[in-house]
C-alpha cells in the first residue's frame, strides 16, 4: 500500500516567504528610495513630479526591477539543492508516474548535486512516490491492451525508462504467449478490411509489417496473418516461408 507523504508542495509550506528577501533589500533610505519624504523636513518645495505620488512610483519601479535573488524569492524558489530537487520531483510527478531514472535525469539536467538528488530520490522511494515495479506493471497493462504492443516492444520501452531487468521480467510475466497471440489476431482483424483489394503478397507484407512494428516475432506474425487470409478464402500456399 502506498504511503502518503507529508512533504510540502508549495513555497509557503516550504517556509519560504516570497516577500521577505525583497523587504530586506529595500529598507527606508536605501538607495534614496524614500528621498522625497526626507526633503519635507528642510522646507523644500518638492515640486511637480515629487512627493508622495513620486515616492510610490519610485518604490514601484524598484520593486519591479528587483534583484535576481528577490525575483527568485518571490517565486518561492529555494537555493537549498535538496529543496530544489524535491520541488522538481513533485512537479514532474504531478499527474503522471515516473521512474527513478527519469527523475534522476531531470535533476541532473537541472544541475542538482548528486548527493542532494540521491537523498530526495531515496526518500521518495521510501514513501512510495517512486515505485518502478508499479510503473512497469501499469505500463505493460496500458501499452499492451491500449496499443497492442508485444512483450518484446514493451521490454524495449521499459529499458529506455530506466527500469531494471528483474523488474521488467516480473512485469512482462503478466503476459503469456496465448494472450500475446490473441492480441495479434485482434490487431490483424481490425486491419484486414483495409487491405482488401490488394494482392495477396502485398496484404501479407502490410499486415505482418504492422505486427513486427509492435514487437511480434516473425513466426507468430506469419502464422496469424496466414490464418486470417485463409479465413477470407485467400490461397495461402507458399506463405510458410519467412517474409
LINFEN-V209930 format. One record per run of one state. SS is the DSSP state (helix for helix, strand for strand, loop for the rest). FROM is the first residue (numbers start at 1). TO is the last residue. Records with the same first field share a line. If there is no record, write none. Layout:
SS = FROM-TO + FROM-TO
This chain:
loop = 1-19 + 26-29 + 33-34 + 43-50 + 65-67 + 75-80 + 94-99 + 110-113 + 127-131 + 148-150 + 161-164 + 173-176 + 196-199 + 214-217 + 232-243
helix = 20-25 + 30-32 + 35-42 + 51-64 + 68-74 + 81-93 + 100-109 + 114-126 + 132-147 + 151-160 + 165-172 + 177-195 + 200-213 + 218-231
